[in-house]
Amino acid sequence: MSPALLALWLASPIFVGPALAAAGRLSLHPENPHYFLFRGKPTILITSGEHYGAVLNLDFDYAKYLRALASDGLNNTRTWAGAYCEPANAFTIAENTLAPKPGRFICPWARSSEPGYANKFDLNKWDDFYFKRLNDFVTQAGQHGIIVELNLFCPFYEESMWRLSPMNAINNINDVGKVARTNVYTLDKNGGLLAIQEAMVRKLVTELKGFDNLYYEICNEPYFGGVTIEWQHHIAEVIVEAEKGLISRHLISQNIANNKARVEKPHPAVSIFNFHYASPPETVSMNYGLNKVIGDNETGFRGTNDAPYRMEAWDFIIAGGGLFNHLDYSFTAGHEDGTFVFPSSQPGGGTPALRRQLRFLSEFIAKADFLHLHPTNALIHGNLPSGLTARVLAKPGEDFIVYLRTPAAPQPNGQCRHENFLDQQVSFDLTLPAGEFTVDWLDTSACSVLQHQRITHQGGARKFLAPAFQDDIVLHVLKK
């Protein structure tokens, strides 16, 4: 990024939150940039969304899907722009929404009159119907208070994916894209695709400039398939340049790693650092000092049972994360209400019951003064049973949230091993100030309060005895 452009970006409203707050557009919260500000309210994004084909798959009824998310009390969805799609058998996903049936794939580029792939694409022309569909998708999401993560690009994990891309020379009339799939997202070996990619990004940014419920992710899982960091930074700068005339700008997300990694030399235009399968959520503490949102925006590979994903969500949010998106395979074309009963071969899970549990998390954390809560695990002391972990999110002196959980390891049959703890089997000390407190123990599975009491404390360590629970439990101590 040139010094002049960098200076312009650093002076933009994304870095001076109040200007964006006035506009209502999604921004980092000016008081605590680990979280969002959206339409004047502090916001954490928590959702359980479909497999990213809502716009590019013409058979997917996104209006029904968005109504389902809103009904479930969830506020985020992730969708692919259309430079990438998948074959029907990819990753053993049944009824994969990223694998449209023949002739049902739509993307930013218009099809030509030349036969091949239901007519080859012309990368110099836009598909007006696609942009109408995309605009309507973001519009309807906004009407439901749902924020859209628009993922611009995705690496080609296998040749079968690359053979389906409009950027592959076999699928376009523009004589570009005669490269290996591992060279597509590079600055110097892309076979003429960089200019095509830049134009697509500018077109999307221009089309969507007026929406407040949107942020851009540069590339899904760029740590696969030869995607270079230089190319990622370049795409971020293309977004910056395309939005330089706007009063307020959209946030940019970078997908960093599976599980965890320390972000080195972060690009100044990136405000959200997303991870996949981030359990345990060690990557939050590793990158908390960036003072940006740390997200876990894809889950899976822990069986098809709800428990591991519910626990991943609570663990990540109580660790200080600001975004959680479970990849929910119960949303398919024909089952946009999230009722598809998937086989045990799925690489993940998702059910109406899990979405109720995520809503319970979302509503609980929204009622807390989370802007002033910070990870403070040092407040808890004592020897917990083997395998049980504790995490604390607190506003010192006032509000204390303790999350206890087991590993919930997946079994060969796709289910997980549940662990039960008897009444008062689990105990620990929590450091509290002197005063009167309400104490609630929460059942994250049943979405209910297990136990409620009031206590008076003289200050210092206070012993707590957990009621009987399975897998995980929450303690909420609030000063009166």
C-alpha positions as CSV (number, residue, x, y, z in Angstrom):
1,M,0.0,0.0,0.0
2,S,1.4,3.4,-0.9
3,P,2.1,5.8,2.0
4,A,-0.6,8.2,0.7
5,L,-3.2,5.4,0.5
6,L,-2.2,4.1,3.9
7,A,-2.6,7.5,5.4
8,L,-6.0,7.9,3.8
9,W,-7.1,4.5,5.1
10,L,-5.9,5.1,8.7
11,A,-7.8,8.4,8.7
12,S,-11.0,6.7,7.4
13,P,-14.1,6.3,9.5
14,I,-13.2,2.6,10.2
15,F,-10.5,3.9,12.6
16,V,-12.6,6.7,14.1
17,G,-15.7,4.8,15.1
18,P,-18.1,7.6,15.9
19,A,-18.4,8.6,12.2
20,L,-19.4,5.0,11.3
21,A,-21.7,4.9,14.4
22,A,-23.7,7.8,13.0
23,A,-24.1,6.0,9.7
24,G,-25.1,2.7,11.3
25,R,-22.7,0.7,9.2
26,L,-21.0,-2.3,10.7
27,S,-17.7,-1.1,12.3
28,L,-15.4,-1.9,15.1
29,H,-16.7,-0.5,18.3
30,P,-14.8,2.6,19.3
31,E,-14.8,1.7,23.0
32,N,-13.7,-1.9,22.5
33,P,-12.6,-2.9,19.0
34,H,-12.7,-6.6,19.9
35,Y,-16.4,-6.2,19.2
36,F,-18.7,-4.6,16.6
37,L,-20.9,-1.6,16.5
38,F,-24.0,-2.0,14.2
39,R,-26.9,0.4,13.8
40,G,-25.9,2.1,17.0
41,K,-25.7,-1.0,19.2
42,P,-22.7,-3.0,20.5
43,T,-22.7,-6.3,18.6
44,I,-21.3,-9.8,18.7
45,L,-21.9,-12.0,15.6
46,I,-23.2,-15.5,16.4
47,T,-24.8,-17.7,13.8
48,S,-25.2,-21.2,12.4
49,G,-25.4,-20.7,8.6
50,E,-25.6,-22.7,5.4
51,H,-22.6,-23.9,3.3
52,Y,-22.0,-20.6,1.4
53,G,-24.0,-21.1,-1.8
54,A,-27.0,-19.0,-1.0
55,V,-26.5,-16.6,-3.9
56,L,-24.6,-18.6,-6.5
57,N,-27.0,-21.6,-6.3
58,L,-30.2,-20.7,-8.2
59,D,-32.1,-23.5,-6.5
60,F,-31.5,-22.1,-3.0
61,D,-34.4,-20.0,-1.6
62,Y,-32.4,-17.5,0.3
63,A,-35.5,-15.5,1.4
64,K,-36.7,-18.6,3.3
65,Y,-33.2,-19.2,4.7
66,L,-32.8,-15.6,6.0
67,R,-36.2,-15.8,7.7
68,A,-35.1,-19.0,9.4
69,L,-31.9,-17.4,10.7
70,A,-33.9,-14.4,12.0
71,S,-36.4,-16.7,13.6
72,D,-33.6,-18.5,15.3
73,G,-32.2,-15.2,16.7
74,L,-29.0,-15.4,14.7
75,N,-27.3,-12.4,13.0
76,N,-24.7,-13.4,10.5
77,T,-24.4,-15.4,7.3
78,R,-21.4,-16.2,5.1
79,T,-21.7,-16.5,1.3
80,W,-19.4,-17.0,-1.7
81,A,-19.2,-14.4,-4.5
82,G,-19.0,-17.1,-7.2
83,A,-15.4,-17.4,-8.4
84,Y,-15.5,-20.9,-6.9
85,C,-18.0,-23.7,-6.6
86,E,-17.7,-27.4,-5.9
87,P,-18.6,-30.8,-7.5
88,A,-21.4,-32.7,-6.0
89,N,-19.2,-35.2,-4.1
90,A,-16.9,-32.6,-2.5
91,F,-15.9,-33.3,1.1
92,T,-18.7,-36.0,1.3
93,I,-21.3,-33.2,1.9
94,A,-24.8,-34.3,1.2
95,E,-26.9,-31.8,-0.8
96,N,-24.0,-29.4,-0.9
97,T,-25.2,-25.8,-1.6
98,L,-21.8,-24.9,-3.0
99,A,-22.4,-27.6,-5.7
100,P,-25.3,-26.3,-7.8
101,K,-27.0,-28.8,-10.2
102,P,-26.0,-28.4,-13.9
103,G,-27.1,-25.1,-15.3
104,R,-28.0,-23.7,-11.8
105,F,-24.7,-22.0,-11.1
106,I,-24.6,-18.2,-11.3
107,C,-21.7,-15.8,-10.8
108,P,-20.6,-12.2,-11.4
109,W,-19.6,-13.0,-15.0
110,A,-22.1,-13.3,-17.8
111,R,-22.2,-16.4,-20.1
112,S,-21.3,-16.1,-23.7
113,S,-23.0,-17.7,-26.7
114,E,-20.1,-20.2,-27.0
115,P,-21.0,-23.7,-26.0
116,G,-19.3,-25.4,-23.1
117,Y,-20.1,-25.5,-19.3
118,A,-23.7,-24.5,-20.3
119,N,-22.0,-21.8,-22.4
120,K,-18.6,-20.4,-21.5
121,F,-18.2,-17.3,-19.4
122,D,-17.1,-13.9,-20.8
123,L,-14.9,-12.4,-18.1
124,N,-15.3,-8.9,-19.6
125,K,-19.1,-8.9,-19.1
126,W,-21.2,-8.9,-16.0
127,D,-24.3,-11.0,-15.3
128,D,-27.0,-8.4,-14.4
129,F,-29.2,-11.1,-12.9
130,Y,-26.5,-12.2,-10.6
131,F,-26.0,-8.7,-9.2
132,K,-29.8,-8.3,-8.9
133,R,-29.9,-11.6,-6.9
134,L,-26.9,-10.5,-4.7
135,N,-28.3,-7.1,-4.0
136,D,-31.6,-8.7,-3.0
137,F,-29.9,-11.2,-0.8
138,V,-28.0,-8.4,1.1
139,T,-31.2,-6.3,1.2
140,Q,-33.3,-9.0,2.7
141,A,-30.5,-9.9,5.2
142,G,-30.4,-6.3,6.3
143,Q,-34.2,-6.3,6.8
144,H,-33.7,-9.1,9.3
145,G,-30.7,-7.5,11.0
146,I,-28.4,-10.1,9.5
147,I,-24.9,-9.2,8.6
148,V,-23.4,-10.7,5.4
149,E,-19.8,-11.9,5.1
150,L,-19.2,-11.8,1.4
151,N,-16.2,-14.1,0.7
152,L,-14.6,-13.0,-2.5
153,F,-12.3,-15.9,-3.3
154,C,-11.5,-19.5,-2.3
155,P,-8.5,-21.7,-3.2
156,F,-9.0,-24.7,-5.4
157,Y,-8.3,-27.6,-3.1
158,E,-8.5,-30.2,-5.9
159,E,-8.4,-30.2,-9.7
160,S,-12.2,-31.0,-9.7
161,M,-12.8,-27.5,-8.2
162,W,-10.5,-25.7,-10.6
163,R,-12.2,-27.4,-13.5
164,L,-15.5,-25.7,-12.5
165,S,-14.2,-22.2,-12.1
166,P,-15.1,-19.5,-14.6
167,M,-11.5,-18.3,-14.2
168,N,-10.2,-21.5,-15.7
169,A,-9.4,-21.0,-19.4
170,I,-11.5,-24.0,-20.3
171,N,-14.6,-22.2,-19.1
172,N,-14.1,-18.7,-20.5
173,I,-13.7,-17.1,-23.9
174,N,-11.1,-14.6,-22.8
175,D,-8.0,-16.8,-23.2
176,V,-7.0,-16.3,-19.6
177,G,-6.5,-18.7,-16.7
178,K,-4.2,-21.2,-18.4
179,V,-2.4,-21.8,-15.1
180,A,-2.1,-24.4,-12.4
181,R,-4.8,-24.1,-9.7
182,T,-2.0,-23.2,-7.2
183,N,-1.0,-20.1,-9.3
184,V,-4.5,-18.5,-9.5
185,Y,-4.1,-16.2,-6.5
186,T,-0.6,-14.9,-7.1
187,L,0.7,-11.5,-8.3
188,D,3.1,-12.9,-10.9
189,K,2.0,-16.4,-12.1
190,N,-1.7,-15.9,-12.6
191,G,-1.9,-16.1,-16.4
192,G,-3.8,-12.8,-16.7
193,L,-6.3,-13.4,-13.9
194,L,-5.2,-10.6,-11.6
195,A,-6.8,-7.9,-13.7
196,I,-10.0,-10.1,-13.9
197,Q,-10.0,-10.5,-10.1
198,E,-9.4,-6.8,-9.5
199,A,-12.3,-5.9,-11.8
200,M,-14.6,-8.3,-10.0
201,V,-13.7,-6.8,-6.6
202,R,-14.3,-3.3,-7.8
203,K,-17.6,-4.2,-9.4
204,L,-18.8,-5.9,-6.2
205,V,-17.7,-3.0,-4.0
206,T,-19.4,-0.6,-6.3
207,E,-22.6,-2.5,-6.4
208,L,-22.8,-3.0,-2.6
209,K,-21.5,0.4,-1.4
210,G,-24.7,1.4,0.1
211,F,-25.3,-1.5,2.5
212,D,-24.6,-1.2,6.2
213,N,-24.9,-5.0,7.0
214,L,-21.8,-6.2,5.1
215,Y,-18.2,-6.9,5.3
216,Y,-15.7,-8.5,2.9
217,E,-13.5,-11.5,3.5
218,I,-10.6,-11.6,1.1
219,C,-10.2,-15.3,0.7
220,N,-11.4,-18.5,2.4
221,E,-8.6,-20.7,3.7
222,P,-5.8,-19.0,1.8
223,Y,-3.4,-21.3,3.6
224,F,-4.3,-23.9,1.0
225,G,-3.8,-23.9,-2.7
226,G,-0.9,-21.6,-3.2
227,V,-2.5,-18.3,-2.2
228,T,0.2,-15.8,-1.4
229,I,0.1,-13.2,1.3
230,E,1.2,-10.5,-1.1
231,W,-1.9,-11.3,-3.3
232,Q,-4.2,-11.1,-0.2
233,H,-2.8,-7.7,0.8
234,H,-3.2,-6.5,-2.8
235,I,-6.9,-7.5,-2.8
236,A,-7.4,-5.6,0.5
237,E,-5.9,-2.5,-1.2
238,V,-8.2,-2.9,-4.2
239,I,-11.1,-2.8,-1.8
240,V,-9.7,0.3,-0.1
241,E,-9.1,2.0,-3.4
242,A,-12.6,1.2,-4.6
243,E,-14.2,2.6,-1.5
244,K,-12.0,5.7,-1.1
245,G,-14.8,8.1,-2.1
246,L,-17.3,6.7,0.5
247,I,-18.1,8.5,3.7
248,S,-17.8,5.2,5.6
249,R,-16.3,1.9,4.5
250,H,-16.9,-1.7,4.9
251,L,-14.8,-3.8,7.2
252,I,-12.3,-6.3,5.7
253,S,-11.7,-9.8,7.1
254,Q,-8.7,-12.0,6.6
255,N,-8.9,-15.8,7.2
256,I,-5.7,-16.6,9.0
257,A,-5.4,-20.3,9.8
258,N,-7.1,-23.5,11.0
259,N,-7.2,-23.7,14.8
260,K,-4.7,-21.0,15.8
261,A,-1.8,-18.8,14.6
262,R,-0.2,-15.6,15.7
263,V,-0.9,-12.8,13.2
264,E,2.4,-11.4,12.0
265,K,2.6,-8.0,10.3
266,P,-1.2,-7.4,10.0
267,H,-2.4,-5.4,7.1
268,P,-3.8,-2.0,8.4
269,A,-6.9,-2.4,6.2
270,V,-7.9,-5.7,7.9
271,S,-10.3,-5.3,10.9
272,I,-11.4,-8.9,11.4
273,F,-9.1,-11.9,11.7
274,N,-11.0,-15.1,11.2
275,F,-10.0,-18.7,12.1
276,H,-11.5,-22.1,11.4
277,Y,-12.1,-24.9,13.9
278,A,-10.7,-22.7,16.6
279,S,-11.2,-25.1,19.6
280,P,-9.7,-24.6,22.1
281,P,-9.8,-20.9,21.4
282,E,-6.1,-20.2,22.1
283,T,-5.9,-18.0,19.0
284,V,-8.0,-15.3,20.8
285,S,-5.4,-14.7,23.5
286,M,-2.6,-15.0,21.0
287,N,-4.0,-12.1,19.0
288,Y,-6.0,-10.2,21.5
289,G,-3.4,-7.4,21.5
290,L,-4.2,-6.6,17.9
291,N,-7.4,-4.8,19.2
292,K,-9.4,-6.1,16.4
293,V,-12.2,-8.7,16.2
294,I,-11.1,-12.3,16.4
295,G,-13.5,-14.7,14.8
296,D,-14.2,-18.4,14.4
297,N,-16.1,-18.4,11.2
298,E,-16.2,-22.1,10.2
299,T,-16.6,-25.2,12.4
300,G,-16.7,-28.9,11.7
301,F,-14.9,-32.3,11.8
302,R,-16.0,-33.0,15.3
303,G,-18.8,-35.4,14.5
304,T,-22.5,-34.6,13.8
305,N,-23.6,-34.2,17.5
306,D,-24.6,-30.7,18.6
307,A,-22.5,-30.6,21.8
308,P,-19.0,-30.0,20.3
309,Y,-20.2,-27.0,18.3
310,R,-22.2,-25.5,21.2
311,M,-19.2,-25.8,23.4
312,E,-16.9,-24.4,20.7
313,A,-19.2,-21.3,20.5
314,W,-19.3,-20.7,24.3
315,D,-15.6,-21.3,24.7
316,F,-14.7,-18.9,21.9
317,I,-17.0,-16.1,23.0
318,I,-16.0,-16.3,26.6
319,A,-12.4,-16.3,25.6
320,G,-13.0,-12.8,24.1
321,G,-13.9,-13.6,20.5
322,G,-16.3,-11.4,18.7
323,L,-17.7,-13.6,15.9
324,F,-18.8,-17.3,15.7
325,N,-20.2,-19.0,12.7
326,H,-21.1,-22.6,12.8
327,L,-21.2,-24.4,9.4
328,D,-24.7,-25.9,9.5
329,Y,-25.4,-28.7,7.1
330,S,-29.1,-28.8,7.9
331,F,-29.6,-25.9,5.4
332,T,-29.9,-27.2,1.8
333,A,-31.8,-26.4,-1.3
334,G,-35.3,-27.6,-0.5
335,H,-34.7,-27.4,3.2
336,E,-33.8,-23.7,3.6
337,D,-35.5,-23.7,7.0
338,G,-32.7,-25.9,8.4
339,T,-34.6,-29.2,8.6
340,F,-32.5,-31.4,6.4
341,V,-31.6,-34.6,8.1
342,F,-28.0,-35.3,7.0
343,P,-26.2,-38.6,7.0
344,S,-23.5,-39.4,9.6
345,S,-20.9,-39.1,6.9
346,Q,-21.2,-35.3,7.1
347,P,-18.0,-33.4,8.1
348,G,-20.0,-31.5,10.7
349,G,-23.4,-30.9,12.2
350,G,-26.3,-28.5,12.6
351,T,-29.8,-28.8,13.9
352,P,-32.7,-26.6,15.1
353,A,-31.8,-27.6,18.6
354,L,-28.2,-26.4,18.2
355,R,-29.5,-23.1,16.8
356,R,-31.7,-22.7,19.9
357,Q,-28.6,-23.2,22.0
358,L,-26.6,-20.6,20.0
359,R,-29.5,-18.2,20.5
360,F,-29.3,-18.7,24.2
361,L,-25.6,-17.8,24.1
362,S,-26.3,-14.8,21.9
363,E,-29.1,-13.5,24.1
364,F,-27.1,-14.1,27.3
365,I,-24.0,-12.3,26.1
366,A,-26.1,-9.4,24.6
367,K,-27.6,-8.8,28.1
368,A,-24.1,-8.6,29.6
369,D,-22.1,-5.4,29.5
370,F,-19.7,-7.2,27.1
371,L,-18.0,-4.0,25.9
372,H,-16.4,-3.9,29.4
373,L,-15.7,-7.6,29.8
374,H,-12.2,-8.9,29.3
375,P,-10.6,-12.4,29.5
376,T,-9.4,-12.8,33.1
377,N,-8.7,-16.4,33.7
378,A,-6.4,-15.6,36.6
379,L,-9.4,-14.9,38.8
380,I,-10.2,-18.6,39.1
381,H,-8.2,-21.0,41.3
382,G,-8.4,-24.7,42.3
383,N,-7.9,-28.1,40.8
384,L,-10.7,-29.1,38.4
385,P,-11.4,-32.7,37.4
386,S,-9.1,-34.0,34.6
387,G,-10.1,-32.7,31.2
388,L,-12.3,-29.9,32.5
389,T,-11.3,-26.4,31.5
390,A,-12.3,-23.1,32.9
391,R,-12.5,-19.7,31.2
392,V,-13.4,-16.3,32.7
393,L,-14.8,-13.2,31.0
394,A,-15.1,-10.4,33.5
395,K,-15.6,-6.7,34.3
396,P,-13.4,-6.6,37.5
397,G,-15.4,-5.8,40.6
398,E,-18.8,-6.2,38.9
399,D,-19.5,-9.0,36.4
400,F,-18.0,-12.4,36.2
401,I,-18.8,-15.2,33.6
402,V,-17.1,-18.5,34.1
403,Y,-17.4,-21.2,31.5
404,L,-16.5,-24.9,32.3
405,R,-16.3,-27.5,29.6
406,T,-15.0,-31.0,28.8
407,P,-13.3,-31.9,25.5
408,A,-16.4,-33.6,24.1
409,A,-14.3,-35.8,21.9
410,P,-16.0,-37.2,18.8
411,Q,-16.4,-41.0,18.5
412,P,-16.1,-43.2,15.3
413,N,-19.9,-43.2,14.9
414,G,-20.0,-39.4,14.5
415,Q,-21.4,-38.8,18.0
416,C,-19.4,-37.5,20.9
417,R,-18.5,-38.9,24.3
418,H,-20.6,-37.1,27.0
419,E,-19.2,-36.6,30.4
420,N,-21.4,-36.2,33.5
421,F,-20.5,-34.5,36.8
422,L,-22.5,-35.1,40.0
423,D,-23.8,-32.3,42.2
424,Q,-21.0,-30.5,43.9
425,Q,-18.4,-32.7,42.3
426,V,-16.8,-29.7,40.6
427,S,-15.5,-26.9,42.9
428,F,-13.2,-23.9,42.5
429,D,-12.4,-20.5,44.0
430,L,-13.2,-17.3,42.2
431,T,-11.7,-14.0,43.4
432,L,-14.4,-11.4,44.0
433,P,-14.6,-8.0,45.7
434,A,-16.7,-7.4,48.8
435,G,-20.4,-6.9,48.2
436,E,-23.7,-8.5,47.4
437,F,-24.1,-10.7,44.3
438,T,-26.6,-12.7,42.3
439,V,-25.3,-16.1,41.3
440,D,-26.7,-18.1,38.4
441,W,-25.7,-21.5,37.1
442,L,-26.8,-21.9,33.4
443,D,-27.5,-25.1,31.5
444,T,-26.2,-24.4,28.0
445,S,-27.9,-27.4,26.5
446,A,-31.4,-27.0,28.0
447,C,-31.0,-23.2,27.7
448,S,-32.2,-22.6,31.2
449,V,-31.1,-21.5,34.7
450,L,-30.2,-24.5,36.8
451,Q,-29.8,-22.6,40.1
452,H,-30.2,-19.0,41.3
453,Q,-29.1,-17.5,44.6
454,R,-28.0,-14.3,46.3
455,I,-24.7,-14.1,48.3
456,T,-22.9,-11.7,50.4
457,H,-19.1,-11.8,50.2
458,Q,-16.4,-10.1,52.3
459,G,-13.8,-10.0,49.5
460,G,-11.1,-12.4,48.2
461,A,-11.5,-16.0,47.1
462,R,-15.0,-17.5,47.2
463,K,-15.6,-21.2,46.8
464,F,-18.3,-22.3,44.3
465,L,-19.8,-25.8,44.0
466,A,-21.4,-26.6,40.6
467,P,-24.7,-28.4,40.4
468,A,-24.9,-31.6,38.4
469,F,-24.2,-31.1,34.7
470,Q,-23.3,-32.8,31.5
471,D,-20.4,-31.6,29.3
472,D,-20.4,-27.9,30.1
473,I,-21.9,-25.3,32.4
474,V,-21.9,-21.5,33.0
475,L,-21.5,-19.6,36.2
476,H,-22.6,-15.9,36.1
477,V,-21.8,-13.8,39.2
478,L,-23.1,-10.2,39.1
479,K,-22.7,-7.5,41.7
480,K,-25.9,-5.9,42.9
